[in-house]
Amino acid sequence: SATHREEGKRFSQRDEQLLEAIADFTAIAVQNARLYQATDQELRRRVQELAAINELSRTVTASLDLNRVYNVLVAQVNKQWPVAAMRLYLLDEKSQRLHLHTRKVTDTGPLSITHGIIGRVAREKQVVIANDPKNHPDYDPDIDRFDSVDPETLAVIPLRIQERTAGVLALFNKSDGPFTDDDVERLVAFAYPVATAIENARLFAESERQRAAILATSQTLT
């Protein structure tokens, strides 16, 4: 808007044309500034995400200790998503059951993959986002709850190594709104190094068991 500096004078047609031209250039400048700001914010967010994934990947390659990887995973999830809880489930291929992994114990009671949203993800190897999980057709309160609480939102990601499923990552109750497609994209990026870590830890533990068995056999023979 513009106000004439001299009382009683009116804007002429030329003044209107000049102001319209100024307004057009201003609109372009404002839009460019907004686009730059949005692009800059998105770039910063992507850099932070890549840094988190790189840190997780470094831990994967540097350690065969699943507990250490789990601790880094918890820290990075807390940085990237404001969620009430995160759960990591490991899949036992022989029994086809999921075991909850925590810092202290690996097994707090197996879960069947034939029930629940979490079971479906482990079974079908597909991401499931449930922003109203209690009304989801696969919801099972015996499997999909956390700390005996019905979740308000739930994101479940399969941890895949080629055609195998090493486990499932579940995030509960995102505090800043529903889970989005952007969340899915970022979670899938997180899932690969976690799945790799689980597989490396499993192979290492298996090789250690085989080595111990060979040593025990050799000692018996001697």
KETOR-580514 format. One record per atom (N, C-alpha, C): residue number from 1; atom name; chain; y, x, z. Coordinates in pm, whole numbers, plus 50000, padded with zeros to 5 digits. Each point is the difference from the previous one (the first is absolute). Example, Ala and Ser with C-alpha at 12.3 -4.5 7.8 and 13.67 -1.06 7.14 Angstrom:
<rs>
nr:atom:kette:north:east:up
1:N:A:49431:51319:50780 .
1:CA:A:50119:49911:50000 .
1:C:A:50120:50090:50000 .
2:N:A:50105:49965:49928 .
2:CA:A:50119:50082:50006 .
2:C:A:50109:49923:50073 .
</rs>
This chain:
<rs>
nr:atom:kette:north:east:up
1:N:A:49881:50085:50000 .
1:CA:A:50119:49915:50000 .
1:C:A:50123:50088:50000 .
2:N:A:50112:49945:49949 .
2:CA:A:50125:50075:49994 .
2:C:A:50115:49906:50034 .
3:N:A:50096:50051:50073 .
3:CA:A:50119:49923:50036 .
3:C:A:50123:50068:49942 .
4:N:A:50090:49921:49940 .
4:CA:A:50120:50058:49939 .
4:C:A:50090:50059:50108 .
5:N:A:50048:50120:49976 .
5:CA:A:50083:50067:50100 .
5:C:A:50139:49938:50013 .
6:N:A:50048:49940:49894 .
6:CA:A:50135:49942:50003 .
6:C:A:49991:49849:50014 .
7:N:A:50061:49946:50104 .
7:CA:A:49993:49857:50028 .
7:C:A:50061:49920:49885 .
8:N:A:49932:49893:49962 .
8:CA:A:50049:49912:49895 .
8:C:A:49958:50039:49861 .
9:N:A:49948:50119:49980 .
9:CA:A:49957:50041:49867 .
9:C:A:49857:49956:49974 .
10:N:A:49967:49975:49878 .
10:CA:A:49868:49954:49962 .
10:C:A:49929:50108:49915 .
11:N:A:49868:49994:50007 .
11:CA:A:49922:50089:49914 .
11:C:A:50009:49950:49856 .
12:N:A:50013:50093:49910 .
12:CA:A:50004:49965:49858 .
12:C:A:49859:50003:49942 .
13:N:A:49987:49956:49877 .
13:CA:A:49870:50004:49933 .
13:C:A:49951:50144:49987 .
14:N:A:50093:50092:49975 .
14:CA:A:49963:50143:49991 .
14:C:A:49948:50050:50134 .
15:N:A:50063:49954:50110 .
15:CA:A:49952:50037:50134 .
15:C:A:49858:49952:50021 .
16:N:A:49972:49877:49959 .
16:CA:A:49866:49943:50016 .
16:C:A:49896:50081:49922 .
17:N:A:50036:50037:49876 .
17:CA:A:49908:50081:49919 .
17:C:A:49974:50135:50065 .
18:N:A:50104:50061:50054 .
18:CA:A:49986:50129:50066 .
18:C:A:49911:49989:50124 .
19:N:A:50024:49893:50080 .
19:CA:A:49919:49980:50121 .
19:C:A:49853:49972:49965 .
20:N:A:49977:49925:49892 .
20:CA:A:49863:49974:49958 .
20:C:A:49929:50130:49960 .
21:N:A:50073:50087:49931 .
21:CA:A:49942:50129:49961 .
21:C:A:49966:50084:50123 .
22:N:A:50093:50001:50097 .
22:CA:A:49975:50073:50124 .
22:C:A:49879:49942:50073 .
23:N:A:49992:49866:50002 .
23:CA:A:49887:49934:50068 .
23:C:A:49867:50036:49935 .
24:N:A:49998:50007:49866 .
24:CA:A:49877:50035:49929 .
24:C:A:49954:50141:50036 .
25:N:A:50094:50094:49998 .
25:CA:A:49965:50138:50035 .
25:C:A:49957:50011:50146 .
26:N:A:50064:49921:50087 .
26:CA:A:49964:50001:50143 .
26:C:A:49858:49948:50020 .
27:N:A:49968:49892:49928 .
27:CA:A:49865:49944:50011 .
27:C:A:49894:50101:49957 .
28:N:A:50029:50072:49891 .
28:CA:A:49905:50103:49954 .
28:C:A:49986:50110:50104 .
29:N:A:50111:50042:50058 .
29:CA:A:49997:50107:50101 .
29:C:A:49922:49957:50124 .
30:N:A:50024:49876:50044 .
30:CA:A:49929:49949:50119 .
30:C:A:49850:49992:49972 .
31:N:A:49962:49949:49883 .
31:CA:A:49858:49987:49966 .
31:C:A:49934:50138:49992 .
32:N:A:50071:50095:49939 .
32:CA:A:49945:50135:49992 .
32:C:A:49980:50061:50138 .
33:N:A:50096:49977:50090 .
33:CA:A:49989:50051:50136 .
33:C:A:49881:49938:50072 .
34:N:A:49981:49869:49981 .
34:CA:A:49887:49932:50064 .
34:C:A:49867:50054:49947 .
35:N:A:49992:50017:49868 .
35:CA:A:49877:50053:49941 .
35:C:A:49972:50141:50049 .
36:N:A:50105:50082:50010 .
36:CA:A:49982:50136:50049 .
36:C:A:49951:50000:50144 .
37:N:A:50059:49913:50083 .
37:CA:A:49961:49993:50140 .
37:C:A:49855:49954:50013 .
38:N:A:49961:49898:49922 .
38:CA:A:49862:49951:50006 .
38:C:A:49902:50106:49953 .
39:N:A:50036:50070:49893 .
39:CA:A:49913:50106:49948 .
39:C:A:49988:50114:50100 .
40:N:A:50111:50036:50063 .
40:CA:A:50000:50108:50098 .
40:C:A:49913:49964:50121 .
41:N:A:50009:49875:50047 .
41:CA:A:49919:49956:50113 .
41:C:A:49852:49999:49963 .
42:N:A:49969:49953:49880 .
42:CA:A:49861:49997:49956 .
42:C:A:49945:50142:49987 .
43:N:A:50083:50091:49948 .
43:CA:A:49956:50139:49987 .
43:C:A:49972:50061:50137 .
44:N:A:50088:49976:50098 .
44:CA:A:49977:50052:50135 .
44:C:A:49871:49945:50059 .
45:N:A:49976:49871:49977 .
45:CA:A:49878:49938:50054 .
45:C:A:49876:50062:49936 .
46:N:A:50005:50021:49868 .
46:CA:A:49885:50058:49932 .
46:C:A:49975:50144:50046 .
47:N:A:50106:50075:50023 .
47:CA:A:49986:50137:50049 .
47:C:A:49933:50001:50138 .
48:N:A:50042:49906:50087 .
48:CA:A:49939:49990:50132 .
48:C:A:49852:49965:49990 .
49:N:A:49966:49908:49909 .
49:CA:A:49861:49961:49983 .
49:C:A:49916:50117:49951 .
50:N:A:50052:50073:49901 .
50:CA:A:49927:50114:49947 .
50:C:A:49982:50107:50106 .
51:N:A:50100:50020:50084 .
51:CA:A:49989:50098:50108 .
51:C:A:49890:49959:50098 .
52:N:A:49993:49870:50029 .
52:CA:A:49896:49951:50092 .
52:C:A:49862:50020:49940 .
53:N:A:49985:49968:49872 .
53:CA:A:49872:50016:49933 .
53:C:A:49961:50147:49993 .
54:N:A:50098:50087:49972 .
54:CA:A:49972:50144:49995 .
54:C:A:49954:50053:50135 .
55:N:A:50064:49952:50107 .
55:CA:A:49959:50045:50134 .
55:C:A:49858:49957:50030 .
56:N:A:49969:49876:49963 .
56:CA:A:49864:49950:50022 .
56:C:A:49901:50079:49916 .
57:N:A:50036:50030:49876 .
57:CA:A:49912:50075:49911 .
57:C:A:49976:50142:50053 .
58:N:A:50106:50063:50051 .
58:CA:A:49984:50135:50057 .
58:C:A:49903:49999:50117 .
59:N:A:50010:49896:50083 .
59:CA:A:49909:49989:50113 .
59:C:A:49857:49983:49952 .
60:N:A:49983:49923:49894 .
60:CA:A:49866:49977:49943 .
60:C:A:49937:50131:49956 .
61:N:A:50078:50081:49929 .
61:CA:A:49945:50124:49946 .
61:C:A:49986:50108:50106 .
62:N:A:50073:49987:50110 .
62:CA:A:50000:50105:50102 .
62:C:A:49900:49975:50112 .
63:N:A:49950:49880:50010 .
63:CA:A:49917:49968:50116 .
63:C:A:49882:49911:49961 .
64:N:A:49887:50025:50065 .
64:CA:A:49883:49914:49986 .
64:C:A:49983:49914:50124 .
65:N:A:50102:50000:50085 .
65:CA:A:49998:49921:50124 .
65:C:A:50062:49864:49972 .
66:N:A:49918:49896:50001 .
66:CA:A:50049:49866:49968 .
66:C:A:50100:49950:50102 .
67:N:A:49987:50043:50126 .
67:CA:A:50095:49957:50102 .
67:C:A:50141:50053:49971 .
68:N:A:50007:50124:49952 .
68:CA:A:50131:50055:49965 .
68:C:A:50061:49923:49883 .
69:N:A:49920:49971:49901 .
69:CA:A:50048:49922:49885 .
69:C:A:50045:49862:50046 .
70:N:A:49925:49942:50090 .
70:CA:A:50035:49867:50051 .
70:C:A:50135:50002:50072 .
71:N:A:50024:50104:50078 .
71:CA:A:50128:50010:50071 .
71:C:A:50118:50010:49903 .
72:N:A:49982:50078:49893 .
72:CA:A:50106:50010:49900 .
72:C:A:50019:49867:49929 .
73:N:A:49891:49933:49970 .
73:CA:A:50007:49869:49935 .
73:C:A:50078:49901:50084 .
74:N:A:49971:49994:50128 .
74:CA:A:50071:49909:50090 .
74:C:A:50150:50031:50000 .
75:N:A:50033:50129:50009 .
75:CA:A:50141:50039:50003 .
75:C:A:50072:49961:49871 .
76:N:A:49936:50022:49886 .
76:CA:A:50064:49969:49872 .
76:C:A:50011:49850:49976 .
77:N:A:49899:49924:50040 .
77:CA:A:50007:49854:49986 .
77:C:A:50114:49945:50086 .
78:N:A:50014:50052:50120 .
78:CA:A:50108:49955:50088 .
78:C:A:50138:50032:49942 .
79:N:A:50011:50110:49924 .
79:CA:A:50127:50034:49936 .
79:C:A:50030:49908:49883 .
80:N:A:49897:49963:49927 .
80:CA:A:50020:49928:49874 .
80:C:A:49998:49847:50014 .
81:N:A:49926:49950:50098 .
81:CA:A:49986:49855:50016 .
81:C:A:50020:49959:50146 .
82:N:A:50090:49906:50027 .
82:CA:A:50016:49950:50137 .
82:C:A:49893:49895:50030 .
83:N:A:49882:50046:50038 .
83:CA:A:49889:49908:50026 .
83:C:A:49961:50005:50147 .
84:N:A:49938:49892:50045 .
84:CA:A:49958:49992:50139 .
84:C:A:49876:50083:50027 .
85:N:A:49914:50014:49899 .
85:CA:A:49876:50074:50021 .
85:C:A:49944:50049:49867 .
86:N:A:49926:50110:50007 .
86:CA:A:49927:50054:49884 .
86:C:A:49857:50024:50043 .
87:N:A:49906:49968:49912 .
87:CA:A:49859:50022:50031 .
87:C:A:49933:50072:49883 .
88:N:A:49920:50102:50034 .
88:CA:A:49921:50072:49902 .
88:C:A:49853:49971:50025 .
89:N:A:49933:49945:49900 .
89:CA:A:49859:49967:50010 .
89:C:A:49921:50091:49905 .
90:N:A:49892:50060:50050 .
90:CA:A:49913:50084:49919 .
90:C:A:49875:49921:49962 .
91:N:A:49959:50013:49875 .
91:CA:A:49884:49924:49951 .
91:C:A:49874:50083:50007 .
92:N:A:49899:49947:50068 .
92:CA:A:49867:50059:50002 .
92:C:A:49923:49942:49881 .
93:N:A:49971:50084:49901 .
93:CA:A:49939:49950:49877 .
93:C:A:49859:49945:50023 .
94:N:A:49927:50061:50093 .
94:CA:A:49862:49955:50023 .
94:C:A:49996:49860:50061 .
95:N:A:50080:49979:50104 .
95:CA:A:49998:49871:50068 .
95:C:A:50099:49901:49940 .
96:N:A:50089:50049:49912 .
96:CA:A:50105:49916:49941 .
96:C:A:50082:49931:50109 .
97:N:A:50038:50081:50100 .
97:CA:A:50084:49950:50108 .
97:C:A:50120:50091:50020 .
98:N:A:50107:49942:50051 .
98:CA:A:50124:50074:50024 .
98:C:A:50010:50038:50146 .
99:N:A:50045:50123:50025 .
99:CA:A:50018:50048:50136 .
99:C:A:50146:50036:50020 .
100:N:A:50062:49946:50103 .
100:CA:A:50139:50029:50030 .
100:C:A:50014:50143:50049 .
101:N:A:50094:50075:49940 .
101:CA:A:50025:50137:50043 .
101:C:A:50130:50006:50079 .
102:N:A:49995:50063:50115 .
102:CA:A:50118:50021:50083 .
102:C:A:50006:50147:50036 .
103:N:A:50101:50038:50080 .
103:CA:A:50014:50140:50039 .
103:C:A:49885:50047:50088 .
104:N:A:49939:49909:50077 .
104:CA:A:49900:50040:50098 .
104:C:A:49858:49970:49956 .
105:N:A:49980:49886:49936 .
105:CA:A:49864:49961:49962 .
105:C:A:49999:49956:49855 .
106:N:A:49882:50007:49939 .
106:CA:A:49986:49959:49862 .
106:C:A:49936:49862:49991 .
107:N:A:49924:49961:50099 .
107:CA:A:49927:49874:49992 .
107:C:A:50031:49913:50121 .
108:N:A:50065:49886:49976 .
108:CA:A:50023:49902:50106 .
108:C:A:49929:49869:49967 .
109:N:A:49893:50009:49923 .
109:CA:A:49927:49881:49958 .
109:C:A:50017:49980:49851 .
110:N:A:49888:50002:49923 .
110:CA:A:50010:49989:49855 .
110:C:A:50040:49860:49955 .
111:N:A:50068:49994:49885 .
111:CA:A:50040:49873:49939 .
111:C:A:49924:49984:49869 .
112:N:A:49951:49881:49975 .
112:CA:A:49932:49973:49875 .
112:C:A:50101:49987:49886 .
113:N:A:49966:50050:49882 .
113:CA:A:50090:49988:49886 .
113:C:A:49980:49867:49927 .
114:N:A:49915:49915:50054 .
114:CA:A:49975:49870:49935 .
114:C:A:50099:49894:50047 .
115:N:A:50083:50031:50100 .
115:CA:A:50092:49901:50054 .
115:C:A:50141:50060:50010 .
116:N:A:50097:49910:50000 .
116:CA:A:50138:50039:50026 .
116:C:A:50071:50060:49880 .
117:N:A:50134:50006:50012 .
117:CA:A:50081:50064:49897 .
117:C:A:49968:50148:49992 .
118:N:A:49986:50064:50117 .
118:CA:A:49968:50143:50004 .
118:C:A:49864:50026:49937 .
119:N:A:49903:49915:50029 .
119:CA:A:49868:50013:49939 .
119:C:A:50005:49984:49850 .
120:N:A:50081:49906:49953 .
120:CA:A:50011:49977:49855 .
120:C:A:50055:50123:49929 .
121:N:A:50103:50063:50060 .
121:CA:A:50059:50119:49939 .
121:C:A:49897:50112:49991 .
122:N:A:49921:50020:50106 .
122:CA:A:49897:50103:49999 .
122:C:A:49892:49968:49897 .
123:N:A:49972:49874:49983 .
123:CA:A:49893:49956:49909 .
123:C:A:50044:50005:49853 .
124:N:A:50121:49952:49972 .
124:CA:A:50045:49986:49862 .
124:C:A:50092:50113:49953 .
125:N:A:50039:50089:50094 .
125:CA:A:50083:50118:49965 .
125:C:A:50134:49960:49939 .
126:N:A:50057:49890:50044 .
126:CA:A:50128:49952:49948 .
126:C:A:50098:49978:50116 .
127:N:A:50127:50031:49973 .
127:CA:A:50104:49978:50100 .
127:C:A:50018:49850:50025 .
128:N:A:50021:49964:50127 .
128:CA:A:50032:49862:50036 .
128:C:A:50125:49999:50087 .
129:N:A:50101:49924:49956 .
129:CA:A:50121:49978:50078 .
129:C:A:49998:49854:50046 .
130:N:A:50005:49979:50130 .
130:CA:A:49998:49863:50054 .
130:C:A:50122:49983:50091 .
131:N:A:50102:49932:49947 .
131:CA:A:50120:49976:50081 .
131:C:A:49990:49872:50082 .
132:N:A:49885:49934:49991 .
132:CA:A:49965:49888:50088 .
132:C:A:49849:50007:50022 .
133:N:A:49952:50108:50065 .
133:CA:A:49857:50027:50005 .
133:C:A:49915:49890:50062 .
134:N:A:50055:49928:50098 .
134:CA:A:49920:49897:50066 .
134:C:A:49959:49888:49904 .
135:N:A:50076:49984:49891 .
135:CA:A:49966:49899:49899 .
135:C:A:49935:50060:49876 .
136:N:A:49969:50130:50006 .
136:CA:A:49930:50064:49889 .
136:C:A:49853:49955:50002 .
137:N:A:49942:49972:49884 .
137:CA:A:49860:49949:49998 .
137:C:A:49898:50095:50058 .
138:N:A:50029:50131:50004 .
138:CA:A:49904:50097:50053 .
138:C:A:50027:50037:50146 .
139:N:A:50103:49942:50059 .
139:CA:A:50038:50042:50136 .
139:C:A:49888:49969:50100 .
140:N:A:49969:50100:50083 .
140:CA:A:49901:49985:50105 .
140:C:A:50059:50059:50128 .
141:N:A:50026:49918:50103 .
141:CA:A:50063:50051:50122 .
141:C:A:49918:50106:50072 .
142:N:A:49870:50004:49975 .
142:CA:A:49917:50102:50064 .
142:C:A:50016:50137:49935 .
143:N:A:50059:50005:49881 .
143:CA:A:50012:50125:49926 .
143:C:A:50145:50037:49972 .
144:N:A:50083:49901:49968 .
144:CA:A:50135:50026:49950 .
144:C:A:50109:49994:50107 .
145:N:A:49964:49991:50126 .
145:CA:A:50099:50002:50107 .
145:C:A:50018:50142:50051 .
146:N:A:50111:50023:50073 .
146:CA:A:50019:50130:50065 .
146:C:A:50043:49973:50144 .
147:N:A:49932:50066:50093 .
147:CA:A:50028:49982:50143 .
147:C:A:49997:49853:50039 .
148:N:A:49903:49928:49943 .
148:CA:A:49978:49857:50029 .
148:C:A:50119:49913:49958 .
149:N:A:50080:50049:49904 .
149:CA:A:50118:49927:49953 .
149:C:A:49980:49961:49854 .
150:N:A:50032:49873:49966 .
150:CA:A:49997:49958:49861 .
150:C:A:50119:50061:49926 .
151:N:A:49978:50070:49890 .
151:CA:A:50111:50065:49930 .
151:C:A:50087:49899:49926 .
152:N:A:50129:50034:49988 .
152:CA:A:50092:49920:49920 .
152:C:A:50001:50047:49855 .
153:N:A:49990:50131:49980 .
153:CA:A:49987:50059:49867 .
153:C:A:49894:50109:50006 .
154:N:A:49935:50023:49886 .
154:CA:A:49890:50095:49998 .
154:C:A:49991:50064:49860 .
155:N:A:49993:50133:49997 .
155:CA:A:49978:50075:49876 .
155:C:A:49877:50087:50018 .
156:N:A:49903:49987:49909 .
156:CA:A:49874:50073:50010 .
156:C:A:49975:50076:49870 .
157:N:A:49979:50131:50013 .
157:CA:A:49986:50088:49885 .
157:C:A:49864:50070:50004 .
158:N:A:49923:49997:49891 .
158:CA:A:49874:50076:49999 .
158:C:A:50025:50149:49985 .
159:N:A:49922:50081:50067 .
159:CA:A:50009:50146:49990 .
159:C:A:49886:50044:49909 .
160:N:A:50033:50025:49873 .
160:CA:A:49898:50022:49898 .
160:C:A:49991:50146:49958 .
161:N:A:49876:50045:49981 .
161:CA:A:49971:50129:49939 .
161:C:A:49915:49972:49879 .
162:N:A:50062:50005:49884 .
162:CA:A:49934:49962:49875 .
162:C:A:49948:49856:50015 .
163:N:A:49869:49980:49994 .
163:CA:A:49946:49864:50009 .
163:C:A:49959:49963:50143 .
164:N:A:50011:50095:50092 .
164:CA:A:49963:49975:50139 .
164:C:A:50118:49950:50080 .
165:N:A:49970:49926:50106 .
165:CA:A:50101:49960:50097 .
165:C:A:49973:50073:50129 .
166:N:A:50092:50088:50039 .
166:CA:A:49983:50078:50123 .
166:C:A:50040:49919:50122 .
167:N:A:50087:49903:49982 .
167:CA:A:50047:49920:50112 .
167:C:A:50110:49905:49958 .
168:N:A:50072:49949:50099 .
168:CA:A:50105:49901:49976 .
168:C:A:50117:50031:50094 .
169:N:A:50121:49989:49948 .
169:CA:A:50122:50015:50079 .
169:C:A:50068:49864:50010 .
170:N:A:50028:49955:50123 .
170:CA:A:50061:49869:50022 .
170:C:A:50128:50014:50080 .
171:N:A:50106:49932:49953 .
171:CA:A:50129:49997:50069 .
171:C:A:50030:49856:50042 .
172:N:A:50042:49984:50126 .
172:CA:A:50020:49867:50056 .
172:C:A:50146:49977:50037 .
173:N:A:50051:49882:49967 .
173:CA:A:50130:49949:50048 .
173:C:A:50117:50093:49967 .
174:N:A:50042:49995:49874 .
174:CA:A:50119:50073:49955 .
174:C:A:50123:49928:50052 .
175:N:A:50084:50073:50075 .
175:CA:A:50108:49934:50074 .
175:C:A:50122:49967:49915 .
176:N:A:50016:50064:49884 .
176:CA:A:50120:49975:49920 .
176:C:A:49974:49909:49880 .
177:N:A:49900:49914:50011 .
177:CA:A:49974:49904:49893 .
177:C:A:49856:50011:49950 .
178:N:A:49966:49926:49896 .
178:CA:A:49864:50002:49947 .
178:C:A:49969:50130:49927 .
179:N:A:49872:50029:49983 .
179:CA:A:49958:50112:49918 .
179:C:A:50029:49967:49853 .
180:N:A:50045:50101:49926 .
180:CA:A:50041:49981:49861 .
180:C:A:49916:50086:49907 .
181:N:A:50023:49981:49868 .
181:CA:A:49932:50084:49901 .
181:C:A:50039:50146:50018 .
182:N:A:50123:50026:50042 .
182:CA:A:50044:50137:50025 .
182:C:A:49919:50062:50114 .
183:N:A:49972:49921:50104 .
183:CA:A:49916:50049:50110 .
183:C:A:49861:50035:49949 .
184:N:A:49946:49917:49912 .
184:CA:A:49867:50025:49945 .
184:C:A:49997:50133:49925 .
185:N:A:50102:50022:49917 .
185:CA:A:50007:50124:49922 .
185:C:A:50002:50122:50091 .
186:N:A:50078:49993:50107 .
186:CA:A:50010:50114:50091 .
186:C:A:49871:50018:50080 .
187:N:A:49939:49890:50041 .
187:CA:A:49876:50009:50077 .
187:C:A:49886:50058:49916 .
188:N:A:49996:49963:49874 .
188:CA:A:49896:50054:49911 .
188:C:A:50018:50152:49988 .
189:N:A:50126:50045:49993 .
189:CA:A:50026:50144:49994 .
189:C:A:49954:50070:50127 .
190:N:A:50017:49935:50115 .
190:CA:A:49954:50056:50127 .
190:C:A:49847:50001:50008 .
191:N:A:49938:49903:49938 .
191:CA:A:49856:49980:50017 .
191:C:A:49918:50116:49943 .
192:N:A:50044:50057:49889 .
192:CA:A:49918:50103:49936 .
192:C:A:49979:50123:50087 .
193:N:A:50106:50063:50056 .
193:CA:A:49975:50117:50085 .
193:C:A:49920:49965:50125 .
194:N:A:50017:49879:50054 .
194:CA:A:49923:49961:50118 .
194:C:A:49852:49990:49964 .
195:N:A:49971:49936:49886 .
195:CA:A:49861:49988:49955 .
195:C:A:49939:50139:49976 .
196:N:A:50078:50090:49943 .
196:CA:A:49953:50136:49977 .
196:C:A:49968:50069:50132 .
197:N:A:50085:49981:50100 .
197:CA:A:49978:50061:50131 .
197:C:A:49871:49948:50063 .
198:N:A:49979:49871:49991 .
198:CA:A:49879:49940:50057 .
198:C:A:49876:50056:49933 .
199:N:A:50005:50010:49868 .
199:CA:A:49885:50052:49926 .
199:C:A:49976:50147:50034 .
200:N:A:50106:50079:50008 .
200:CA:A:49984:50142:50036 .
200:C:A:49940:50016:50139 .
201:N:A:50049:49918:50095 .
201:CA:A:49948:50007:50136 .
201:C:A:49853:49958:50004 .
202:N:A:49966:49899:49923 .
202:CA:A:49860:49954:49996 .
202:C:A:49909:50108:49943 .
203:N:A:50040:50061:49890 .
203:CA:A:49918:50104:49937 .
203:C:A:49987:50122:50091 .
204:N:A:50109:50035:50070 .
204:CA:A:49996:50113:50092 .
204:C:A:49903:49972:50115 .
205:N:A:50009:49879:50057 .
205:CA:A:49911:49964:50111 .
205:C:A:49854:49999:49954 .
206:N:A:49977:49952:49879 .
206:CA:A:49863:49997:49947 .
206:C:A:49946:50141:49979 .
207:N:A:50084:50089:49947 .
207:CA:A:49956:50138:49980 .
207:C:A:49972:50070:50132 .
208:N:A:50080:49967:50103 .
208:CA:A:49978:50058:50132 .
208:C:A:49868:49952:50060 .
209:N:A:49968:49872:49978 .
209:CA:A:49871:49949:50050 .
209:C:A:49884:50067:49928 .
210:N:A:50013:50019:49869 .
210:CA:A:49893:50065:49924 .
210:C:A:49984:50146:50045 .
211:N:A:50113:50067:50024 .
211:CA:A:49993:50138:50045 .
211:C:A:49933:50010:50136 .
212:N:A:50034:49907:50090 .
212:CA:A:49938:50000:50132 .
212:C:A:49850:49974:49990 .
213:N:A:49960:49909:49910 .
213:CA:A:49858:49969:49982 .
213:C:A:49924:50121:49946 .
214:N:A:50061:50073:49905 .
214:CA:A:49937:50118:49943 .
214:C:A:49984:50108:50107 .
215:N:A:50104:50020:50081 .
215:CA:A:49993:50100:50106 .
215:C:A:49892:49964:50102 .
216:N:A:49991:49872:50035 .
216:CA:A:49897:49958:50095 .
216:C:A:49860:50021:49945 .
217:N:A:49982:49974:49870 .
217:CA:A:49870:50019:49936 .
217:C:A:49963:50149:49995 .
218:N:A:50097:50082:49965 .
218:CA:A:49974:50145:49991 .
218:C:A:49965:50058:50136 .
219:N:A:50067:49952:50107 .
219:CA:A:49969:50048:50134 .
219:C:A:49861:49958:50044 .
220:N:A:49959:49880:49957 .
220:CA:A:49864:49952:50034 .
220:C:A:49894:50085:49931 .
221:N:A:50024:50037:49874 .
221:CA:A:49904:50077:49924 .
221:C:A:49988:50143:50051 .
222:N:A:50110:50054:50056 .
222:CA:A:49992:50135:50051 .
222:C:A:49947:50003:50141 .
</rs>
